[in-house]
Amino acid sequence: MRIKRELILELIEAAKSSHPHEFVALLSGSKNEINEFIILPFISGESSAIIHLEALPLGIFIHGTVHSHPSPSCKPSEEDLEFFAKYGKYHIIICYPYTEKNWKCYDLNGAEVKLEVV
């Protein structure tokens, strides 16, 4: 799977803007590329974010999710793993200090997945 570099930069900026609260969104795009994110209404704090998935319009293909950790750890929590199981195959966590080196992608089981940045 590929992801647009511009999209990663936009997601990093969204995470920075939400700090010290978490940011959460859905990842979408074409069959082989993640090239957009969808922001739904969400509630966030310093240790969690809850997205209102019922607000997702019908017919939108979801590759996965993205959220931030306001700590320097990109490791998924138990709550993250439960969230990963709900939507898609690819789940990005962006962690503090929110640079291009501070993000990782995981599958729905929490195993790290490499995305090709294009």
N, C-alpha and C positions, 0 to 999 in steps of 0.2 A: 504494500500500500504506500502511496505517496501523499505528501502534504505540502502545500504551498508555503514557501518561506515567509511570504508576506502575511499569511494567515497566522503563522507562529508569532510573528512580531506583533500583530494586532492582539492576539490572545495574551501575550506577555504584558502589553500596555493595559489591557482590561484588568489583569490580575494586579498590576501596580496600582491602578486607580481604585481598586476595591480595598487595598491594604489599610488597616489590619484585618478586615473582614475577608471571608472567602468569596470568590467569584465562581459561578457555575453556568455552563451553557451546553448545548448539544452540537455535535459535529455532523456536517452533511457534505454533500458534493456528488461527484459523478461515480461511476462504478469502481474505478481504480484510484480515485484521488479525493482527498479531503480538501475542499477549497472554500468552505464557508462555515460559519457558526451561527447558531440560532439562539437568541436570548429570549427566554420565556420569563414570566414573573418568577422571582425567587426571593427567599428570605435568607439572610446570611448573618453570621456572627464571626467571632474570632476562632471558633473551633468547628463550625459546620455551616453548611448551606443546604437549603431545601428548595428544589425546583418544582414548580407546578406543572408537571407533565401533562395534566389534563387540558392544558391550554395549547398543546401541540396541534396544529391543523392536520387534518387527514391528508394522506397521500405524500407526506414528506419522508424521504429516505434518510434514515439516521445511521451514520457510521459508528457513533459512540458519543462519549461525553468529554468535557474538559472542566476541570475545576482547579482552584489554587489552594495552596497551603501557605498560610502566613508564617510558617516556620521554615527552616532550611532543609526539611526532609520531604522528599518526593515519594516516600514509601506509603503505599495505600493502607488505610486503616481497615478494621473489620467493617465499619459502616460504608467505607468506599467500596469494598468488595461486594457488599449487598447492592449498592447502587449500580456498580458495573454490570451486574447480572440482569438488570432491567432493560437496557438499551444498547444495542450494537456490540461490535467486536473490539473497538479501539477506544481507550480511555486515557486521556492525557492529564497529568498532574503537573502544574507549574508551581514551583516553590520559591520562597524568598531566597535571594534578593531579586528574583524575576529577571534573569538575563537569558540569553540564548542557550546558556549551558545549564540552566536550572529547570529543566522539564524532562519528563520521561513518559513513555506510553506503555500501557499494560493491556493484556487481554482480559476477558471477563473473569478469569480465575486469578488474576493478579500477577501473572508471569510477564516479565518485561518483553516488549515488542519493539523492534526497530522500524521506524518509518523513514522512507526515503524523502529527504527534504529537497524540493525542486524549485 
